[in-house]
């Protein structure tokens, strides 16, 4: 809606109703999950039986979140995977950004297009493809050379590589957008003052890229932590939190999953606010 164009009363009321319905649709399920984390019932559903904090702190009878070793271990597993994916994605994404923005070589457009393919491939298909490829390579190495490479079998290393295969594209795009605005004259000035090419990049270019690097790291971490489809195909005996929660809900669970969901929503919202702050800061710097 364009504010400068006069609108009828009916249109304004209809637009307001649309906004209310849309955001209710978005946030009502999250609110329900959060509310039932405090329900004094064995089941995360109606009827409401009173308020309790047992699903967070209880260690007798009911097992609260902070005493549920299985769920807590799965959160730790997700953190390990997310940190690994984030580091790989930011480092490789930075290198990719320099390659795509600074270098000129035949097939550059094709390479850029191929980099985008993992984003349009369904996560399940991507996970199955990586699993079949890694298993084929692992079986071949074991049959021909007698080498056993566990990293190519279902497990956390393969989960990291699987998530990295598409998250690195997002990191590359975020960093490339920032690098495209960089004035090469600044690097040339550093070179004229005696800096080497590496020193110029480290002291001039990377500080300029820092908002994009932070933004790419936050996005990579969030996408890795909440990923389910690709992870489901590649997971081994150590299950990340998304797989653990899916298993418990499928088999029947208590509101302890709601408690974990509520905490994750709050933490992820804080990360999202951090990303919003970083993006706003980057925008202000670019227009300054």
N, C-alpha and C positions, 0 to 999 in steps of 0.2 A: 504494500500500500504506500502511495506517495503522499506525504503529509501536505504538500503544497496544493494538491488537487482536492477541491471540495467533495465530500462523500455524503451520501444520504444517511439518515439515521439508521435505516434498516441494514445498510451495508456495515456500518460501524458496529452494530450489535451482533450481526452475523460473524464479523471478523473476530470480535472479542470471544464469542462462543467457540469459534474454531481454535483459537489460541488455548483456551481453557481445556477443551477436549484433547487437543494434541499433547499438551504437557501432562495432563492427567494420564493419558495412555502411556507416556514415557516413564513417569515416576511412580504411578500407583503400584506396579508389581514390586518395585524396590521398597516402597513404604511398607507393603504387606510383609515382605521378607524381614524387614527390620522389626516390625511390631511383634511378629511371632517368635522372635528371639527372646522375648520376655514373657512368653505364655507359660503358665504353670501347668503344662500338660506334657504327656509323653510323645505327642504327635505335633508336628508343625502345621496345624490346621485348626479350624473351628471345631468345637466352641471355645471361646475365651474362658479360661479357668482361673484367671488372676495373674497378678504381676509377680515375677521372680527373677532373680539373677543367677539361679542355679546353673543355667546353661552356659554361663561364663566361668563361674568360680567354684562350683560344687565338686567335691572329691569323694563324697560318700553317697551310695545309692545311685543318684544321677551323676554322670561324669560330665563336668563342664569343660568348655573349650580349653582352658588353661591347664587342664589335667588329662586331656586326651592326647596321648603321645602320638597316636597315628596321624591325627590331623596336623598337629604341630610339626611333626617330621615332614609331612607333605608340603607344608608351607616353607620349611627350610629347603626342601628339594627344589621347589619353584624358585626360591630366591637364588640358589646356586645356578640354576639354568638361566634365569633372567640376567644375572650379572655376567655370565659367560657370553650370552647372546649380545648383550649391550656393548661389552668391550669389543667383541669381534665386529659388530655392525658399525660402530662409530669409527674404529680404526680403518677398516676396509672401505667404509663409506667415504671417509675423508680422502683416501687414496683414489677412489673412483671419481670423486668430485674433481680432483686436480686433473685426472686423466681426461675426463669428459669436457672440462671447461678450458684447460690450458693446451692440451695436445691436439694436433691435427694429423690424422692418419686415414688411410682408405678403410671404408667399412665402419666408420665411427657411428653413423646413423643406425646401421644394422645392429651394432653392439648395444647401443642405447635401447633400441626396441626389444632386443633379446633380454635385456636386464629387467624389463617391465613384465615379461611373461609370467614369472611366479606370482605376480599380484592378481592375475586374472584366472589362474588355475585354481580350482577348488582345493581347499586344504586337505581334504581326505585323499584326493587324487595325488596331490603333491607328496603326502606322507607315504602312500602306497608305492609310488614311483621310487622315492628315496630308499625305502625299505628293500624293495626288490633289487635295486641297483647295488646297494651296499652288501646285501646278502650274496648276490652273485659274485661280487669282487672278493668277499671274504671266503666263500667256498672255493673259488678258483685259486686264491693264494694258498689256502690250506691243502688243496689237492695237488697242486704243482710243486710248491716249495715247502710244504709242511709248516707254514706260518699261521699262527692263530692270532688274529687281531680282534680283540673284544670290542674295540671302539666301533667296528663296523656291524656289530650285532645290536639288537634292540637294547637300549639303555640310555643313560643321560648324555654321553658324548654324541650319540646319534640324534637325540632330541635337540641338543644345541645346534648341531649342523643342519637339521631339518628346519628349525625355526629361523636360523641365520639365513637360509637360502632365499627367503622372501622379505624378512625384516631389513636386511642390508639394503634392499632397493629403496625402502622408505627413508632410511638414514642418508643414502646417497642423494636423493631428491631434495631433502631438507638442507643438506650442507651445500649442494650445488647451487641452490637458489641464493644462498648468502654469498657464496664465492663469486657468483656472476656480477654482484654489485661492487666487488673490490676494485679499487683503482690501482693498476699495476705501477703507476708512478711512485707509489709509496715504497714498493719493493725496490724499484730502481734507485730511489734516493738512499735506501739502506745499503745497496751495493756500492754506490758512489762514495759512501762514508767508510767503506772498507769491510763491510760484512760479506760473508760468503753467501751463496744462494741458500744453503740450509739455515744459516743464522737469520737471514732475512725472512724466510718463511716462519721460523720459530718465534721471532721477536716482533714481527709486524703482521703477517697474514693470519697466523693461528689466533692471536688475541682478537683480531677482527672477526674471526669465525666462531669465537667462544659462545655467543648466544645460540648459534645454530648447532654447535656441538652439544650444548646442554639440552636443547630442544630435541635433537635426534636421540640423545641418550634416554631422555624421559619417555619418548614415544617407543623406543625399542624395548625398554624395560616393561612398559605397560602391555605392549603387544605380546611379548614373550610370556609374561606372568599369567595373562588371561587366555592364552592360546589353548584350544582343545582339540580341534580336528586333526591337525598335523601331529600333535603330541600323542594322540590316542594310537596312531599307527606305529609310532617309534618307541614307545615307552617300554621299559623292562620291569624289573622287580621293584625299583624305586619309583613310586608314582608321585608326580607333581600334584598340587592341590586341586586343580581342575578335574583330574582323573579320579582322585580320591573322593571328591564331593559327588561326582557323577555315580561312582560305584555305591556310595552310601545311600544316595537318594533312590537309586534303582532297586536296592535291596531292602529299603525301608530304614528310616533314620529318625532321630530325635531333633528337637529345635537347636541342637548344638551346631548343626550346619547353618542355620539361620544366624546364630551368633557369629560364626566365622564370616558369613557373607556380609553382615553388618560392618564388622571391623574392616574387611577388605574394601567395602564401598567407601568408608571414610578415608582410608589410606589412599585409595586410588583417586578419590576426589581431591585430596591434597596434592598428589602428583599432577593431576590435571590443572589445578590452579597454578602450580609452579610452571607448567608448560605455557599456560595463558599469560602469566607474568613475563616469562622469557620472550614469548612472541611479541607482546606489547612493547617490551624494552627494545627488541630488535627493530620493530617498526618505527619507534621514535628515533632510534639512532640513524636509521636509513633516511628519514625525512629531515634530520637535523642539518 
